[in-house]
Amino acid sequence: MVKCLDKNEQATLLFKALKDSPRNYAILMTMLQTGIRVGELVGLVFDDIMIGGHFKTALTVRAETSKSGRERELPISKRLRDVLQEYIAWYQTRNTTIKTEDPLFQQFNRVLPLSTRQVERIVAKVSKESIGRKIHPHLLRHTCLTNLARVTNLRVVMEIAGHTNIASTQIYLHPNNVDLKQAVDKLE
């Protein structure tokens, strides 16, 4: 069974990330809200979330950064849009201009993308300090996709995950006692 964070752990993790920096908070929120892979996250540029200085309704995972080699659009929730707007406002206090081709998540004091290893360290540090154990960024993906599997159909989860095979997506279907009770209650 796929492990994932419960709601309290997610909230605790995000609260700690927010206290760390707007960048780290935006990274964790993006991963928890979109299910994006860490390699795809570090490949994001400003143009993938904005057009003409305005937010798009979906985040673009370009084919060259996607594991599947296919471009896909991940819807941006209002909550995530608010977090990204705060992050960009903070970013602009440090860097006066935003170039569309610049990495969305950068190293501090340098216009260079974070590496997957740097994101792994950020997630491990924040999780150790907040929930008492180190986690890997892929657990944030699992958490997002498991949460989605509870509220929508498997085809939607498959598209958001970027899977080409439904069998890859089925691992996120692990019903808990609440799910089982709700299913039985619907029979009445």
C-alpha positions in Angstrom: 0.0 0.0 0.0 1.2 3.5 -0.9 2.0 5.6 2.2 0.8 9.2 2.4 0.5 12.0 4.8 -2.7 12.5 6.8 -4.4 15.9 6.9 -2.7 16.9 10.2 0.7 16.0 8.9 0.1 18.0 5.7 -1.0 21.1 7.7 2.0 20.8 10.1 4.4 20.4 7.2 3.0 23.4 5.4 3.0 25.6 8.5 6.7 24.8 9.1 7.6 25.5 5.4 5.8 28.8 5.6 7.9 29.8 8.6 11.1 28.8 6.6 10.5 30.8 3.5 7.9 31.7 0.9 9.9 29.7 -1.6 9.9 26.5 0.4 6.2 26.9 1.2 5.4 27.4 -2.5 7.4 24.3 -3.4 5.6 22.1 -0.8 2.2 23.5 -1.6 2.8 23.0 -5.4 3.7 19.4 -4.8 0.8 18.7 -2.5 -1.7 20.5 -4.7 -0.7 19.2 -8.1 1.1 15.9 -7.6 4.0 17.1 -9.7 7.2 15.0 -9.7 10.3 16.6 -8.2 12.1 16.5 -11.6 9.1 18.3 -13.2 9.0 20.8 -10.4 12.6 21.9 -10.8 12.0 22.2 -14.6 9.3 24.8 -14.2 9.8 28.3 -15.5 7.7 31.4 -14.9 6.1 31.0 -18.3 4.6 27.7 -17.1 2.3 29.4 -14.6 2.0 32.9 -16.0 1.2 34.6 -19.3 1.6 38.3 -19.8 2.1 38.8 -16.1 -1.2 37.1 -15.2 -1.7 33.6 -13.7 -2.9 30.9 -16.0 -5.6 28.5 -14.7 -3.3 25.6 -15.1 0.4 24.9 -14.6 2.2 23.5 -17.7 4.5 20.6 -17.4 6.4 20.8 -20.6 7.2 17.7 -22.6 11.0 18.1 -22.1 10.6 18.1 -18.3 7.8 15.5 -18.1 8.8 11.9 -17.2 6.4 10.6 -19.9 7.7 13.0 -22.5 4.2 14.4 -23.0 3.1 17.9 -22.1 0.2 18.2 -19.5 -1.7 20.9 -17.8 -2.3 20.7 -14.0 -5.1 22.8 -12.7 -4.1 25.5 -10.2 -6.5 25.8 -7.2 -7.3 29.2 -5.7 -5.3 28.2 -2.7 -2.2 27.4 -4.8 -2.6 30.5 -6.9 -2.7 32.6 -3.7 0.5 30.9 -2.4 2.3 31.4 -5.8 1.2 35.0 -5.9 2.7 35.6 -2.5 5.9 33.7 -3.5 6.2 35.8 -6.7 5.7 39.1 -4.7 8.5 37.9 -2.3 10.6 36.9 -5.3 10.3 40.4 -6.8 11.6 42.0 -3.6 14.8 40.0 -4.2 14.9 40.2 -8.0 13.5 43.2 -9.7 12.6 41.5 -13.0 10.9 38.2 -13.9 12.0 36.7 -17.2 9.5 34.1 -18.5 12.3 31.6 -19.1 13.8 31.9 -15.6 13.4 28.9 -13.3 10.3 29.3 -11.1 12.0 27.8 -8.0 15.6 29.1 -7.7 18.6 28.9 -5.5 18.8 31.7 -3.0 20.7 34.7 -4.5 21.2 33.0 -7.9 19.0 32.7 -10.9 19.7 29.0 -11.2 17.1 26.2 -10.8 17.1 24.1 -7.7 18.3 20.6 -8.3 16.2 17.6 -7.4 18.7 16.9 -4.6 18.2 20.4 -3.2 14.4 19.9 -3.2 14.9 16.5 -1.5 17.0 18.3 1.3 14.3 21.0 1.7 11.5 18.4 2.1 13.6 16.2 4.4 14.6 19.2 6.6 11.1 20.6 6.9 9.5 17.2 7.5 12.0 16.3 10.2 11.5 19.6 12.0 7.7 19.5 11.7 6.4 15.9 11.8 9.5 14.3 13.3 10.6 12.1 10.4 12.3 12.7 7.1 10.2 12.2 4.0 11.0 12.2 0.3 9.3 14.5 -2.2 7.6 11.6 -3.9 5.5 11.1 -0.7 4.0 14.5 -1.4 3.0 13.2 -4.9 1.5 10.1 -3.4 -0.4 12.2 -0.9 -1.9 14.4 -3.6 -2.8 11.6 -5.9 -4.3 9.6 -3.0 -6.4 12.6 -1.9 -7.6 13.0 -5.5 -8.5 9.3 -5.8 -10.9 9.8 -2.9 -12.8 12.6 -4.5 -12.7 11.9 -8.3 -12.5 9.1 -10.8 -9.4 7.2 -11.6 -9.2 8.6 -15.2 -8.8 12.1 -13.8 -6.1 11.0 -11.3 -4.4 9.2 -14.2 -4.3 12.4 -16.3 -3.1 14.6 -13.4 -0.4 12.0 -12.6 0.8 11.9 -16.2 0.4 8.1 -16.3 -0.1 6.3 -19.6 -1.3 3.1 -18.0 -4.3 3.0 -15.6 -2.5 0.2 -13.7 0.1 2.7 -12.6 -2.7 4.9 -11.1 -4.5 2.1 -9.3 -1.9 2.1 -6.5 -3.6 5.2 -5.1 -6.8 3.4 -4.5 -6.5 2.1 -1.0 -9.8 2.6 0.8 -9.8 3.3 4.5 -12.6 2.5 7.0 -14.4 5.8 6.3 -14.4 5.0 2.5 -15.8 1.5 3.2 -18.6 2.8 5.5 -19.6 5.5 3.0 -19.8 2.9 0.2 -22.0 0.6 2.3 -24.2 3.6 3.5 -24.9 4.5 -0.2 -26.6 1.1 -0.7 -29.4 2.1 1.7 
